[in-house]
Amino acid sequence: MFDLGAQSWVVHLCVVSLTALILAGALPGAAWPYLWLAGMAVLSLALAAISRTYSRNEHADVQELIQAGQVHTGLTASIGLLWAAGAFGAATGGFNLLAVYSLALGGTALGAVSSQHAVPRSALASIWTSVPLLGAAHLTAADMMPGAPVALMMLLYAAILSMLTIRMHRFLAINHELAQSLDAKVHQLTEASAELQSAREDAVEANQAKSRFLAQASHDLRQPIHAIGLQAAALKETRLSREQRLMISSIERSVDSVTNLFGSLLDISRLDIGGIEPKPLPVDLGAFIWRVVEQNKEVARKSNCSLAHVTSSAWVTTDPNLLYTLVQNILSNAFKYASGSRVLIGPRLRNGRPALQICDTGPGIDHDQIESIFAEFYRIPGDSANGVEGMGLGLAIVLGLADLLDLDVSLSSVPGRGTSLLISGLKTTQPVGHEWSRRPSVHPLSGKRICLVDDDETVLVATRRLLERWGCRVEAFSGVEPIEGEFDAIVTDMQLGAGGNGLSVIRSLRSSAQHEIPAVILTGHSDDETLRQIGLAGIPVLSKPAHPAELRAILTRLCLGLDAEEISDLATVREGSDL
């Protein structure tokens, strides 16, 4: 409450000093102006000291402040009386001198309102001990006009200053309350912000823990699924009865179902935690469409769907693997929910840019369901009853990938006539580099010597049987023993026992052979660091559980000596692949 007091009393002392000089000049020989000045100086400096002390003392208790306020009021009242005494002295000097004195006192009183309203008692004491007495002094001046009107004006002036003081004090009190309320709100917001930050940090840590768990679970769960798939594929190529073949087909469908469900969970988890970073490349849209169709012909056949496509000559800039996964999820939904329909994928032109459209002639989607189907874990009512498997993640993954790739996905559907999804926003670019081969390889692997490395005995046996069914000569290793020999290709797991890994096995065999032996890595780990290491080595990678046809295709191309770019392009995309 004393914030402005110290400065105001210094200013007051300056005004008093100038007034004393005028009085002394107008009243030669009078000693009282000097005494008046001395008294004013003592009181002003005392008030300045009190104001300065308590404006900086944040730890003063209430009682101490009350006492300081009382002293402050007493001193300001004393100053008011000195101003009044000076007025009677100035009245002896005539009208002009008293007029000048009245201006000084009136201005000082107004200044007291502005500077001392925080202590209204002091301001009021200063006003009522000086201004009314100034009016009385006018009554005593012999050469003045009738003093009664002037005295009345002084009373009115004192009343006005008093009301102004009270209003300013109330305003100050309201402002103080608002400031306290604002401080409380700021404190609450600060605490809420701290809580949110703590919650965010907890969420980040939880996501990181989830990511680590999923990475490990990915490897641990993929191994047996991968082994089951390989064993089933190997059994299928033996002499089996019709009933046994039906059982193997059922096992394969179950493996595919588990693989797709598990892959979807991993995909949506990585999208949720922001663990995917697009890597844009120039992409031949026509070759991309052809590859998608080639990869899905068998799935379409099993779903009793006809899959057709329209080619394109456009080149676009995007992440081909993420775009493949996006399109694959749309096609998987079409095969699943529009079984027996016609499915078409082809280019469109939207806002001057190329786009991809996937259409089917299935049952369609009710209009009230369209907004909901992109939500995580949402399934259209009745899907389970109709025997449609899934977790409701396919289109949620599509939307997440579209956001990553800065693409728009729009869906239109007519119940009973079909559904269409349009992927727009692709950016065009100039044709560059190598086009994907459009001629599927059908060359056999018979007689090829394969080095097979895996620390999981079940997976090792299953993979060996499958390769031998394809006519390969297989030498299998667990990865801990030294490996020697001449091989046409290497098939190895990434993580091996005793701290080894597939990359070191490949490097060792290539060093011994003194040439680049074709190699492919199978891994159950989908973390970015593992994939980065493999990518830097320029070795194609298949994620477990790998589809036997996929493994056969890439081994065929490796053994034929096709370039690494084509091999990598083929290997890093697959039905149900991880992001």
SULDAQUI-V480158 format. One record per residue. SS is DSSP state (@ for helix, = for strand, . for the rest). D_CENTER is the distance of its C-alpha to the mean C-alpha in Angstrom with 2 decimals. Layout:
# SULDAQUI-V480158
((SS D_CENTER) (SS D_CENTER))
This chain:
# SULDAQUI-V480158
((. 45.27) (. 47.10) (. 44.39) (. 46.52) (@ 49.89) (@ 50.56) (@ 50.04) (@ 52.02) (@ 54.99) (@ 55.16) (@ 55.27) (@ 57.85) (@ 60.01) (@ 60.00) (@ 61.15) (@ 63.80) (@ 65.05) (@ 65.52) (@ 67.26) (@ 69.60) (@ 70.56) (@ 71.48) (@ 73.51) (@ 75.29) (@ 76.18) (@ 77.46) (. 79.42) (. 81.27) (. 82.71) (. 80.49) (. 78.87) (@ 76.63) (@ 73.75) (@ 73.22) (@ 73.32) (@ 70.94) (@ 68.54) (@ 68.80) (@ 68.04) (@ 65.05) (@ 63.73) (@ 64.00) (@ 62.28) (@ 59.49) (@ 58.70) (@ 58.76) (@ 56.30) (@ 54.07) (@ 54.15) (@ 53.28) (@ 50.39) (@ 49.00) (@ 49.36) (@ 47.63) (@ 44.88) (. 43.62) (. 44.43) (. 41.36) (. 43.07) (. 46.29) (. 47.21) (@ 48.16) (@ 51.89) (@ 51.82) (@ 50.04) (@ 52.60) (@ 55.44) (@ 53.96) (@ 53.66) (@ 57.29) (@ 58.45) (@ 56.39) (@ 58.07) (@ 61.50) (@ 61.09) (@ 59.86) (@ 62.81) (@ 65.12) (@ 63.74) (@ 64.34) (@ 67.93) (@ 68.42) (@ 67.24) (@ 69.75) (@ 72.52) (@ 71.83) (@ 72.13) (@ 75.68) (@ 76.49) (@ 75.16) (@ 77.28) (. 80.38) (. 79.41) (. 79.53) (@ 77.20) (@ 75.33) (@ 74.44) (@ 73.32) (@ 71.25) (@ 69.39) (@ 68.97) (@ 67.70) (@ 64.98) (@ 63.88) (@ 63.92) (@ 62.22) (@ 59.40) (@ 59.04) (@ 58.92) (@ 56.16) (@ 54.27) (@ 54.70) (@ 52.92) (@ 49.84) (@ 49.73) (@ 51.10) (@ 49.70) (@ 47.44) (@ 50.79) (@ 52.63) (@ 55.81) (@ 56.21) (@ 55.69) (@ 58.13) (@ 60.62) (@ 60.57) (@ 61.05) (@ 63.86) (. 65.83) (. 66.02) (@ 65.69) (@ 68.39) (@ 70.73) (@ 70.17) (@ 71.60) (@ 74.50) (@ 75.16) (@ 75.61) (@ 78.34) (@ 80.27) (. 80.28) (. 83.73) (. 82.96) (. 79.98) (. 79.79) (. 80.00) (@ 77.51) (@ 76.74) (@ 74.26) (@ 72.48) (@ 72.31) (@ 70.88) (@ 68.26) (@ 67.30) (@ 66.90) (@ 64.71) (@ 62.66) (@ 62.22) (@ 61.15) (@ 58.61) (@ 57.17) (@ 57.02) (@ 55.12) (@ 52.72) (@ 52.24) (@ 51.52) (@ 49.06) (@ 47.18) (@ 47.14) (@ 45.74) (@ 43.09) (@ 42.27) (@ 42.10) (@ 39.77) (@ 37.57) (@ 37.61) (@ 36.59) (@ 33.75) (@ 32.64) (@ 32.85) (@ 30.93) (@ 28.23) (@ 28.19) (@ 27.92) (@ 24.98) (@ 23.26) (@ 24.11) (@ 22.76) (@ 19.46) (@ 19.38) (@ 20.18) (@ 17.65) (@ 14.91) (@ 16.37) (@ 16.47) (@ 12.85) (@ 12.06) (@ 14.70) (@ 13.48) (@ 9.99) (@ 12.17) (@ 14.49) (@ 12.09) (@ 11.02) (@ 14.78) (@ 15.70) (@ 13.68) (@ 15.31) (@ 18.57) (@ 18.24) (@ 17.66) (@ 20.70) (@ 22.69) (@ 22.10) (@ 23.05) (@ 26.22) (@ 26.90) (@ 26.51) (@ 29.28) (@ 31.47) (@ 31.40) (@ 31.78) (@ 34.93) (@ 37.15) (@ 35.82) (@ 36.53) (@ 39.99) (@ 40.83) (@ 40.02) (@ 42.16) (@ 44.98) (@ 45.03) (@ 45.14) (@ 47.96) (@ 49.90) (@ 49.61) (. 51.61) (. 54.46) (. 57.32) (. 56.05) (. 57.53) (@ 56.00) (@ 54.78) (@ 53.21) (@ 51.42) (@ 50.05) (@ 48.80) (@ 47.13) (@ 45.48) (@ 44.20) (@ 42.81) (@ 41.06) (@ 39.50) (@ 38.29) (@ 36.84) (@ 35.09) (@ 33.74) (@ 32.42) (@ 30.98) (@ 29.13) (@ 27.82) (@ 26.70) (@ 25.12) (@ 23.18) (@ 21.85) (@ 20.73) (@ 19.21) (@ 17.11) (@ 16.08) (@ 14.95) (@ 13.04) (@ 11.29) (. 10.33) (. 9.46) (. 12.93) (. 14.33) (. 14.72) (. 17.17) (. 20.42) (. 22.14) (= 25.94) (= 28.88) (= 29.87) (= 33.24) (@ 32.38) (@ 35.91) (@ 35.89) (@ 32.51) (@ 33.95) (@ 37.11) (@ 35.30) (@ 33.33) (@ 36.64) (@ 38.50) (@ 36.01) (@ 36.24) (@ 39.97) (@ 40.91) (@ 38.18) (@ 39.28) (@ 42.87) (@ 42.19) (. 40.53) (. 43.59) (. 41.49) (= 42.62) (= 39.95) (= 40.61) (= 38.80) (. 39.23) (. 38.82) (. 37.20) (. 37.92) (. 34.53) (= 32.28) (= 28.50) (= 25.63) (= 23.10) (. 22.28) (@ 25.48) (@ 24.56) (@ 21.35) (@ 23.36) (@ 26.18) (@ 24.17) (@ 22.95) (@ 26.58) (@ 27.93) (@ 26.06) (@ 27.47) (@ 30.92) (@ 30.80) (@ 30.17) (@ 33.08) (@ 35.39) (@ 34.51) (@ 34.73) (. 37.15) (. 39.64) (. 42.82) (. 41.36) (= 41.15) (= 37.84) (= 37.33) (= 34.67) (= 35.03) (= 33.77) (= 33.43) (= 32.95) (= 30.32) (. 29.99) (. 31.77) (= 29.47) (= 30.30) (= 28.82) (= 29.51) (= 31.08) (= 31.91) (= 34.54) (= 36.58) (. 39.62) (. 38.60) (. 38.74) (. 35.74) (. 33.25) (. 33.99) (@ 32.22) (@ 30.92) (@ 29.16) (@ 27.35) (. 24.25) (. 23.93) (. 24.56) (. 21.08) (. 19.72) (. 19.42) (. 22.85) (. 24.56) (. 28.14) (. 30.69) (. 33.36) (. 36.38) (. 34.77) (. 35.68) (. 39.15) (. 39.61) (. 38.92) (. 35.62) (. 33.56) (. 29.79) (. 26.71) (. 25.14) (. 22.33) (@ 23.69) (@ 22.37) (@ 18.95) (@ 18.75) (@ 20.18) (@ 17.54) (@ 14.66) (@ 16.65) (@ 17.45) (@ 13.88) (@ 13.63) (. 17.02) (. 16.51) (. 19.34) (= 20.53) (= 22.25) (= 24.87) (= 27.33) (= 30.80) (= 33.35) (= 36.90) (. 38.16) (. 41.10) (. 40.51) (= 37.28) (= 33.64) (= 32.01) (= 28.48) (= 27.70) (= 25.10) (= 24.92) (. 23.27) (. 24.74) (= 25.61) (= 29.22) (. 30.54) (. 33.99) (. 35.61) (. 35.37) (. 36.29) (. 37.45) (. 37.56) (. 37.18) (. 40.55) (. 41.59) (. 44.45) (. 43.68) (. 45.49) (. 48.18) (. 49.90) (. 50.95) (. 50.08) (. 53.57) (. 54.90) (. 51.65) (= 51.34) (= 47.89) (= 46.57) (= 44.46) (= 42.42) (. 40.53) (. 40.64) (. 40.51) (@ 44.14) (@ 43.46) (@ 41.21) (@ 43.73) (@ 46.66) (@ 44.95) (@ 43.79) (@ 47.25) (@ 49.02) (@ 46.89) (@ 47.48) (@ 51.18) (@ 51.37) (. 50.19) (. 53.10) (. 51.30) (= 52.96) (= 50.42) (= 50.42) (= 47.92) (= 46.59) (. 44.40) (. 42.95) (. 44.54) (. 47.96) (. 48.96) (. 48.83) (. 51.47) (. 52.83) (. 52.52) (. 49.94) (. 48.99) (= 45.37) (= 43.09) (= 40.94) (= 38.99) (= 36.27) (. 33.54) (= 33.68) (. 37.32) (@ 39.19) (@ 40.05) (@ 36.86) (. 37.82) (= 35.87) (@ 36.79) (@ 36.10) (@ 38.73) (@ 41.19) (@ 40.82) (@ 41.26) (@ 44.30) (@ 46.00) (@ 45.39) (@ 46.81) (@ 49.87) (@ 50.44) (. 49.80) (. 48.01) (. 44.69) (. 45.13) (= 42.85) (= 40.22) (= 37.45) (= 35.07) (= 34.22) (= 31.35) (. 29.69) (. 26.76) (. 23.69) (. 21.53) (@ 20.46) (@ 22.85) (@ 25.84) (@ 25.28) (@ 24.81) (@ 28.13) (@ 29.90) (@ 28.60) (@ 29.84) (@ 33.20) (. 33.44) (. 34.48) (= 33.67) (= 31.88) (= 32.15) (= 29.96) (. 31.97) (. 33.37) (. 34.75) (. 36.89) (@ 40.48) (@ 40.94) (@ 37.94) (@ 39.31) (@ 42.72) (@ 41.49) (@ 39.70) (@ 42.64) (@ 45.00) (@ 43.15) (@ 42.92) (@ 46.59) (@ 47.43) (. 45.72) (. 43.26) (. 40.82) (@ 37.64) (@ 35.35) (@ 36.83) (@ 36.77) (@ 33.13) (@ 32.22) (@ 34.23) (@ 33.08) (. 29.33) (. 29.40) (. 30.97) (. 31.11) (. 28.57) (. 26.99) (. 23.76) (. 20.83))
